[in-house]
């Protein structure tokens, strides 16, 4: 082995330059540089006994909780097993139309998850699936195969809405009016019907029960089905995907809403804008968000829905992301959006049906 020589002279000079006083227990005292008049022993003792003193090595509450524990806490908050009314209930029914003529922006996903979040926290919610694809019915695990009474019967044959309403299994206070493939022909059949634009509105008004929220999931078009939803609603919720193409058709949608308000439904208003599929890794998503917020102002929710694989997986299990993975970022974001909608409805009440 190669012997290691110690530079004794350098060690001696270092020890002489940095002397340390020893406590009775042999622990070196920290120097007090803030107040030269305070002795090292007094400085050490005051820091140790001060209740406000926190060592940099002491973990904070956030650092102390492991990620799984934080996720479990979020899941319990979202699922609300106690059943308490944690989201304020509106004075009257809020009929909200979820519309955007562009497909794939998250209309159905938004409708299903907002409805489940509000229902889990004490609100009575009805979802009307007005899309012939029936995706909202799938997301809520409601049967919508051929032969099941659906919203088509209400629009074409004037069947009362309560006769086609189904309770959503596993979610208290949540009901759904399903859509079957028969609804695809409703656009043509409604052309010759008297008062064709207000068929859905009259069906909702005639419903004998009371709901806090009625969400209408519209098809990706501006046809008679969407017009029926706009006439029946007082509020329009527009999901906007954080992509450039999502902004192109927005002006046409706003123009149609203005036409319906002028000629068919003067109480209609765009009350809520929700940004969906936000990818924080791209500058485009940030640019779209800034443009939307600058244009619509306070109508844009502070909650933003990120791209999250759990949100996409949930419908394949017949669930919303709120029950499929309540601790995920997608569920947390939709929960925050639902809470914001509920609080806005109480602070700024709009004209609603009784």
Order of alpha helices (4+ residues) and beta strands (2+ residues): alpha-alpha-alpha-alpha-beta-alpha-beta-alpha-alpha-beta-beta-alpha-alpha-beta-alpha-beta-alpha-alpha-beta-alpha-alpha-alpha-alpha
